[in-house]
Amino acid sequence: MRRRAVLLLVPLLLPPLATASCTDPVRKVSESSLRNATARGATEEMHGLGYTIRKGMQCRTLSADTISIVRVQCLGRTTRDEPVRVDAVASDAGSAHPRQEFVITVAGREVVRTHCLGQGCQDRDR
């Protein structure tokens, strides 16, 4: 009976040890999520302002100083051939409540600065 109790405890101890050093996959999911959400949200936001993005936004993750900050930059063009740039920053990215900021410029002119993007956005700080 004692052997069974010891064997049952070993699997309970292994998962934290096995996952303690696996922060990279979590970070990659956060970066990917922010890239996709920024591209989609910025396209919706721009449409609401009367701009149509041609062929979607091309986004990339920029290097960050810490694991808790994720930076994304998206580039695109309007159907009027104006360059569009979106800069997104998520602070406290590993927490349950990350802080986000999005800045959209068209032809070098800032048109949006907000903490959320797209139709589902409840917080309109502009």
C-alpha positions as protocol buffer text, in pm:
chain_id: "A"
residue {
  index: 1
  type: MET
  ca { x: 0 y: 0 z: 0 }
}
residue {
  index: 2
  type: ARG
  ca { x: 284 y: 242 z: 77 }
}
residue {
  index: 3
  type: ARG
  ca { x: 442 y: 183 z: -262 }
}
residue {
  index: 4
  type: ARG
  ca { x: 122 y: 284 z: -436 }
}
residue {
  index: 5
  type: ALA
  ca { x: 106 y: 612 z: -241 }
}
residue {
  index: 6
  type: VAL
  ca { x: 464 y: 698 z: -337 }
}
residue {
  index: 7
  type: LEU
  ca { x: 401 y: 615 z: -704 }
}
residue {
  index: 8
  type: LEU
  ca { x: 91 y: 835 z: -709 }
}
residue {
  index: 9
  type: LEU
  ca { x: 285 y: 1134 z: -573 }
}
residue {
  index: 10
  type: VAL
  ca { x: 565 y: 1118 z: -830 }
}
residue {
  index: 11
  type: PRO
  ca { x: 343 y: 1213 z: -1130 }
}
residue {
  index: 12
  type: LEU
  ca { x: 203 y: 1503 z: -931 }
}
residue {
  index: 13
  type: LEU
  ca { x: 553 y: 1642 z: -882 }
}
residue {
  index: 14
  type: LEU
  ca { x: 671 y: 1599 z: -1242 }
}
residue {
  index: 15
  type: PRO
  ca { x: 453 y: 1848 z: -1436 }
}
residue {
  index: 16
  type: PRO
  ca { x: 581 y: 2162 z: -1257 }
}
residue {
  index: 17
  type: LEU
  ca { x: 940 y: 2051 z: -1307 }
}
residue {
  index: 18
  type: ALA
  ca { x: 879 y: 1967 z: -1671 }
}
residue {
  index: 19
  type: THR
  ca { x: 707 y: 2296 z: -1750 }
}
residue {
  index: 20
  type: ALA
  ca { x: 920 y: 2532 z: -1542 }
}
residue {
  index: 21
  type: SER
  ca { x: 1164 y: 2599 z: -1824 }
}
residue {
  index: 22
  type: CYS
  ca { x: 908 y: 2617 z: -2107 }
}
residue {
  index: 23
  type: THR
  ca { x: 840 y: 2992 z: -2127 }
}
residue {
  index: 24
  type: ASP
  ca { x: 925 y: 3021 z: -2498 }
}
residue {
  index: 25
  type: PRO
  ca { x: 613 y: 2841 z: -2629 }
}
residue {
  index: 26
  type: VAL
  ca { x: 392 y: 3065 z: -2416 }
}
residue {
  index: 27
  type: ARG
  ca { x: 571 y: 3374 z: -2546 }
}
residue {
  index: 28
  type: LYS
  ca { x: 533 y: 3261 z: -2906 }
}
residue {
  index: 29
  type: VAL
  ca { x: 158 y: 3216 z: -2861 }
}
residue {
  index: 30
  type: SER
  ca { x: 135 y: 3568 z: -2717 }
}
residue {
  index: 31
  type: GLU
  ca { x: 334 y: 3715 z: -3007 }
}
residue {
  index: 32
  type: SER
  ca { x: 127 y: 3528 z: -3263 }
}
residue {
  index: 33
  type: SER
  ca { x: -199 y: 3628 z: -3097 }
}
residue {
  index: 34
  type: LEU
  ca { x: -99 y: 3994 z: -3086 }
}
residue {
  index: 35
  type: ARG
  ca { x: 14 y: 3989 z: -3451 }
}
residue {
  index: 36
  type: ASN
  ca { x: -314 y: 3836 z: -3569 }
}
residue {
  index: 37
  type: ALA
  ca { x: -536 y: 4053 z: -3348 }
}
residue {
  index: 38
  type: THR
  ca { x: -350 y: 4369 z: -3451 }
}
residue {
  index: 39
  type: ALA
  ca { x: -381 y: 4296 z: -3824 }
}
residue {
  index: 40
  type: ARG
  ca { x: -750 y: 4209 z: -3797 }
}
residue {
  index: 41
  type: GLY
  ca { x: -839 y: 4489 z: -3554 }
}
residue {
  index: 42
  type: ALA
  ca { x: -648 y: 4756 z: -3745 }
}
residue {
  index: 43
  type: THR
  ca { x: -819 y: 4657 z: -4070 }
}
residue {
  index: 44
  type: GLU
  ca { x: -1162 y: 4686 z: -3901 }
}
residue {
  index: 45
  type: GLU
  ca { x: -1065 y: 5014 z: -3734 }
}
residue {
  index: 46
  type: MET
  ca { x: -943 y: 5163 z: -4060 }
}
residue {
  index: 47
  type: HIS
  ca { x: -1259 y: 5053 z: -4241 }
}
residue {
  index: 48
  type: GLY
  ca { x: -1463 y: 5237 z: -3976 }
}
residue {
  index: 49
  type: LEU
  ca { x: -1262 y: 5552 z: -4053 }
}
residue {
  index: 50
  type: GLY
  ca { x: -1326 y: 5523 z: -4426 }
}
residue {
  index: 51
  type: TYR
  ca { x: -998 y: 5356 z: -4529 }
}
residue {
  index: 52
  type: THR
  ca { x: -979 y: 5024 z: -4708 }
}
residue {
  index: 53
  type: ILE
  ca { x: -662 y: 4822 z: -4662 }
}
residue {
  index: 54
  type: ARG
  ca { x: -537 y: 4662 z: -4981 }
}
residue {
  index: 55
  type: LYS
  ca { x: -423 y: 4296 z: -4953 }
}
residue {
  index: 56
  type: GLY
  ca { x: -426 y: 4297 z: -4573 }
}
residue {
  index: 57
  type: MET
  ca { x: -157 y: 4393 z: -4324 }
}
residue {
  index: 58
  type: GLN
  ca { x: 188 y: 4233 z: -4303 }
}
residue {
  index: 59
  type: CYS
  ca { x: 289 y: 4204 z: -3937 }
}
residue {
  index: 60
  type: ARG
  ca { x: 607 y: 4110 z: -3756 }
}
residue {
  index: 61
  type: THR
  ca { x: 712 y: 4083 z: -3395 }
}
residue {
  index: 62
  type: LEU
  ca { x: 982 y: 4324 z: -3286 }
}
residue {
  index: 63
  type: SER
  ca { x: 1238 y: 4223 z: -3027 }
}
residue {
  index: 64
  type: ALA
  ca { x: 1152 y: 4315 z: -2671 }
}
residue {
  index: 65
  type: ASP
  ca { x: 1372 y: 4395 z: -2375 }
}
residue {
  index: 66
  type: THR
  ca { x: 1176 y: 4165 z: -2143 }
}
residue {
  index: 67
  type: ILE
  ca { x: 942 y: 3870 z: -2173 }
}
residue {
  index: 68
  type: SER
  ca { x: 655 y: 4077 z: -2030 }
}
residue {
  index: 69
  type: ILE
  ca { x: 653 y: 4321 z: -2325 }
}
residue {
  index: 70
  type: VAL
  ca { x: 547 y: 4217 z: -2675 }
}
residue {
  index: 71
  type: ARG
  ca { x: 585 y: 4462 z: -2966 }
}
residue {
  index: 72
  type: VAL
  ca { x: 429 y: 4417 z: -3307 }
}
residue {
  index: 73
  type: GLN
  ca { x: 451 y: 4631 z: -3619 }
}
residue {
  index: 74
  type: CYS
  ca { x: 216 y: 4594 z: -3915 }
}
residue {
  index: 75
  type: LEU
  ca { x: 254 y: 4758 z: -4254 }
}
residue {
  index: 76
  type: GLY
  ca { x: 5 y: 4789 z: -4536 }
}
residue {
  index: 77
  type: ARG
  ca { x: -137 y: 5022 z: -4798 }
}
residue {
  index: 78
  type: THR
  ca { x: -477 y: 5173 z: -4852 }
}
residue {
  index: 79
  type: THR
  ca { x: -662 y: 5136 z: -5181 }
}
residue {
  index: 80
  type: ARG
  ca { x: -556 y: 5500 z: -5241 }
}
residue {
  index: 81
  type: ASP
  ca { x: -194 y: 5372 z: -5219 }
}
residue {
  index: 82
  type: GLU
  ca { x: -122 y: 5547 z: -4888 }
}
residue {
  index: 83
  type: PRO
  ca { x: 122 y: 5367 z: -4654 }
}
residue {
  index: 84
  type: VAL
  ca { x: -31 y: 5242 z: -4327 }
}
residue {
  index: 85
  type: ARG
  ca { x: 171 y: 5155 z: -4018 }
}
residue {
  index: 86
  type: VAL
  ca { x: 39 y: 5002 z: -3697 }
}
residue {
  index: 87
  type: ASP
  ca { x: 252 y: 4985 z: -3382 }
}
residue {
  index: 88
  type: ALA
  ca { x: 120 y: 4762 z: -3104 }
}
residue {
  index: 89
  type: VAL
  ca { x: 266 y: 4716 z: -2757 }
}
residue {
  index: 90
  type: ALA
  ca { x: 140 y: 4475 z: -2493 }
}
residue {
  index: 91
  type: SER
  ca { x: 287 y: 4531 z: -2145 }
}
residue {
  index: 92
  type: ASP
  ca { x: 252 y: 4269 z: -1871 }
}
residue {
  index: 93
  type: ALA
  ca { x: 201 y: 4020 z: -2156 }
}
residue {
  index: 94
  type: GLY
  ca { x: 231 y: 3721 z: -1926 }
}
residue {
  index: 95
  type: SER
  ca { x: -40 y: 3843 z: -1687 }
}
residue {
  index: 96
  type: ALA
  ca { x: -416 y: 3791 z: -1690 }
}
residue {
  index: 97
  type: HIS
  ca { x: -466 y: 4162 z: -1767 }
}
residue {
  index: 98
  type: PRO
  ca { x: -207 y: 4288 z: -2017 }
}
residue {
  index: 99
  type: ARG
  ca { x: -205 y: 4659 z: -2104 }
}
residue {
  index: 100
  type: GLN
  ca { x: -213 y: 4732 z: -2474 }
}
residue {
  index: 101
  type: GLU
  ca { x: -161 y: 5038 z: -2690 }
}
residue {
  index: 102
  type: PHE
  ca { x: -211 y: 5068 z: -3065 }
}
residue {
  index: 103
  type: VAL
  ca { x: -104 y: 5358 z: -3287 }
}
residue {
  index: 104
  type: ILE
  ca { x: -208 y: 5371 z: -3652 }
}
residue {
  index: 105
  type: THR
  ca { x: -57 y: 5616 z: -3898 }
}
residue {
  index: 106
  type: VAL
  ca { x: -156 y: 5678 z: -4259 }
}
residue {
  index: 107
  type: ALA
  ca { x: 106 y: 5847 z: -4478 }
}
residue {
  index: 108
  type: GLY
  ca { x: 296 y: 5943 z: -4159 }
}
residue {
  index: 109
  type: ARG
  ca { x: -11 y: 6107 z: -3999 }
}
residue {
  index: 110
  type: GLU
  ca { x: -147 y: 5956 z: -3674 }
}
residue {
  index: 111
  type: VAL
  ca { x: -514 y: 5864 z: -3716 }
}
residue {
  index: 112
  type: VAL
  ca { x: -569 y: 5631 z: -3418 }
}
residue {
  index: 113
  type: ARG
  ca { x: -421 y: 5593 z: -3068 }
}
residue {
  index: 114
  type: THR
  ca { x: -616 y: 5352 z: -2851 }
}
residue {
  index: 115
  type: HIS
  ca { x: -601 y: 5064 z: -2602 }
}
residue {
  index: 116
  type: CYS
  ca { x: -815 y: 4834 z: -2817 }
}
residue {
  index: 117
  type: LEU
  ca { x: -904 y: 4789 z: -3183 }
}
residue {
  index: 118
  type: GLY
  ca { x: -1194 y: 4672 z: -3394 }
}
residue {
  index: 119
  type: GLN
  ca { x: -1567 y: 4624 z: -3357 }
}
residue {
  index: 120
  type: GLY
  ca { x: -1549 y: 4449 z: -3020 }
}
residue {
  index: 121
  type: CYS
  ca { x: -1362 y: 4740 z: -2864 }
}
residue {
  index: 122
  type: GLN
  ca { x: -1532 y: 4881 z: -2555 }
}
residue {
  index: 123
  type: ASP
  ca { x: -1263 y: 5130 z: -2454 }
}
residue {
  index: 124
  type: ARG
  ca { x: -1244 y: 5423 z: -2697 }
}
residue {
  index: 125
  type: ASP
  ca { x: -950 y: 5639 z: -2584 }
}
residue {
  index: 126
  type: ARG
  ca { x: -871 y: 5872 z: -2871 }
}
